[in-house]
Amino acid sequence: MHERGKRAAAGEGSAAAAQAAGVAIITGAAQGIGRSTLHRFVRAGAQVLACDMKAEVLDEARASSGCPERVSTLAQDITAASAPADAVAAALEAFGRVDWLVNNAGIGNAKAADETGDAEWDRFLDVNLRSAFRYARAVLPHLQAGRGVIVHVASIFGILGNPRSAAYAASKAALIGLTRQMAADYGPRGIRINAVAPGVVPTQLSEERLRNDAYYRKLVAEPTPFHRLGKPEDIANAAWFLCSDEAGFINGHTLVVDGGWSVTNYVPR
């Protein structure tokens, strides 16, 4: 190889190594999309603080990551007052820095507006929106210009109306709005803020409903113009891409990962 080519290849290798050496905080990392995201980041060489309420399941996610020595776990309720500061402190103690935050934790199975009480409404906003805001606020002082990234996991139901999803859809729509506003505030500092909007992905939150609710399947699964539904790995790949250098000029964007459900008028024959 030409000497300049060798230097270029070495430089690319060094850049890749630097990218892979990053540290991520991932919430809701024990199961589903969160676990797949944990595994995807570890495969890319990252170190991860994995947060979730379920300590035993979190330990299983760590053990199955392929490199458990690069994973630290923190069992916590993300809505607790001290949770964001505790997560940042744990990441700094374990790895010495924070580069990326993936706000994945959330709840689903909402109801129509007239069936939603105040407590249920507040719970959706607390888990799906307020916690993401608070974790982002706690992480921001530690993110480096040109490297720091926050990814919020939103939903296609935060973009398009969907029956019987009032509190869930409202919380995810607000999360997408927060993504845009944070991009305007922190992009000038070299910090990127983006979101992923998954379509329906069979996880612990949706599998039972997909299996037992024919109307739900007809509404969200059958109109997908692709030969399969999404997988947790699809969302994990999107989250990693948005954190990677390959997405270095993507800011304030919501990346829809739904197999074409939201942009077509597909009706199966």
N, C-alpha and C positions, 0 to 999 in steps of 0.2 A: 504494500500500500504506500502511496505517496506520503511523504512526511507530514504535509499539511493535512492530508486526509486522516493520518493517524492522530494528529493533535485534535482534529475536529471530532473524531470518534471518541477519543479520551474525554474531551469536553462534554460530549453528549452523555457519556457514561457517568461522569461526575455529576452532571445536572440531574440525571435520573436518580442517582444515589441520594443526592440532596433532597429531591422531591420525595423519595420513598422514606426518608428518615423523619418525616413529619409526625406530629402527634395530634390525634383526634379525640374529641369527646363525643360519644354517641349515646343518646338517650333512648330508652325503650329497646335496649340491645339484646334482651334475653331470647326473644322469639321473633318469628316472621321476618318482616322487612328489616327490622333492627339487627337481628342475628346475621342475616345475609350481608348487611352493610358492614358489620363488624368483621366478618370473614373476608369480604372483598378488600377492605382497607388493610387487613393483615397480609393478605396475599400480595398486595402492592408494596409491602415492606414497611407500612406505617406501624406506629405504636398507638394503642387505643386504651382510653379509659371508657369502659362499658358500664352504663348506668341503667338500673332497672329495679323495680320493687321486689322481684322474685329472685332471691339470692341463690337458691339451688339451681334454678334454670339458668341463671346468669353464669354460674360456675360451669354448667354443661356447655354453654355457648363458648366460653373461654377455652375449655378443654378440647373442643372440636374445631378450634380455629386454625389448627395446623402449626401455630407458633405461640403457644400459651404464654411463653416468657415475654412476649411483646404486648400482653394484655393485662391490664389491671382492672379490677371490678369494684363497683361501689353500689351496694344495695341501698336505695333511697326512694322516698316518695317525691317525685319531681315537683309537686305542688307545695312542699314544705318550705317555710320561710328561708331556711338556711341552705336548701338543696343546691342552688346554683353556685354559691360560694364554696360549699363543700366539694362540689365536683371539680371546680377550678383548682382548689387547694390540693385535692387528691392527684390530679393530673400533673401539677407542678412538682409534687413530692415524688411521684413515680417516675416522671420522664423529664422534668426540668423546663418544660415549655408547653404551649398550646398553639397549634397552627390552624386547626379546623374544628368546627362544631357542626354536628348533624342533629338537628332537632327533630327526632323521629317519633318520640313517644306521643301517643294519642289514644282517644277512645272513639267508638262508633256506635252504630245501632240507635240512631236518633228517631224522633217521631215527628208527626206534623205539628205545626205551631200551636193549634188549639188543644193538643194533647200534651204539651210540654209545660211542666211546672217551673217555677222560678228556680228551685234548687237544681233541677236537671239542667236547665239553661246555664246556670252559673257553673256547674260542674264541667260542661263541655268547653266553656270559655276558659275556665281555669286550667284545664289539662291541655287543650289543643292550641290555645293562643297565649294566655298569660304566662305559662311556664316557658314557652319558646322565647317570648320577649325577655323574661328574666334571665334565662341562661345566656341569651345573646348579650344582654347588658353586662353580665358578669364576665364574659369571655373577651369582650371588645378591648379592654385595656391591655390585654396580653397578646393580641394579634399583631404580627409584624406587617408593615407596609410591603406590598408586592407579593405577599405570601398568605396572609390570613384570609380565610373563607368561612362563611356561615351558609349552611344549606338547611332550609326549612322544608319538611315533608308536608306538603299540602294535599290537595285532592282535585280531581276533575270536578267534583261536586262543589268546589269553591269557585268554579268558573261557569258551570252550567247548572240550571235549576234541575232538581231531581225530587220526585215525590217523597214525602215523609222523611225529610232530612234536615229540618229547620235549624236546629242548634248546631249540628255537625257542619252543614254547608256554610252557615254564617261564620263559624269559627275558622274554617279553612279559607273562606273568601277574605276574611280579615287578615289571615296569615300571609296571603298573597299580597295584599295591600301593604302590610308591614315590610315585606321583602322589597317592594319598590321604594318605599320611603327610606329604608335603611341603606339601600344602594345609593340613593341621592346624598345621604348624609356621610357615608363612610367610603364611598368610591374615591372621593378626592384624597383620602388618606391611603389609598392603595389596598383597601380591604374590599373584597367582593362578597355580595350577598345575593344568593339565588334561591330558587325553590324547585322542588320536584313535585309534579302533580300526577300521582299514580291513577290509573284506572282501577277497576276492580281486580284485586289480586287475592286469590284464595289463601287466607291466613287464619289464625285462630279467631280473628274478628269476623270473618266473612264466610268461612267454609260451611258452617251449619246453615246459614241463611241461603247460600247458593244451593245447598243440597235439598232443603225442605220447602223453599218458597219459590213456587213456579213463576209467580208474577215478577219477583225480583230477578230471576234468571232471564226472563223475557225482556226485562227492562235494561239490564246492564251487561248481560253476557251475550245473548244471541245477536244484538246489533253490532258486535265487534267484527269488522271485516278482516279477520285474521283467523288462522286455523287453530289458535289456542288462546286461552286467557293469559294474563300476565303472571309472572313468577316473582317472588321476592328478589331473586337475583337481578331481574331487569331493573328494578328500582335501585338496588345497591350499585349496579354499574353506572347508572345515571348520577347518583350522588358522588361516586368516586370521580367521574369525569368532571363534574362541576368543581370539585376541589383540586383537580390536577392542573398542571401548567398548560395542558391542551385547551383548557377553557379560560385562559388568562385574560381574554377581552370580553368575557361574558359576565354581565353585571346587571342585577335587577330583573333577571329573566326567570320565568316559570317554565320549566321543561316538562311538557306533557308526555307521559309514558303510558299509553292506553291502547295501543294496537290500532288506532284510527277511529275509536268509538266516538270521540267528540267532534270530529271534523267530517264525518260522512253521514249520509242518510241511508245506511245499509239496512236492508230487510232480508233475512235469509229466505231462500226459496224453499 
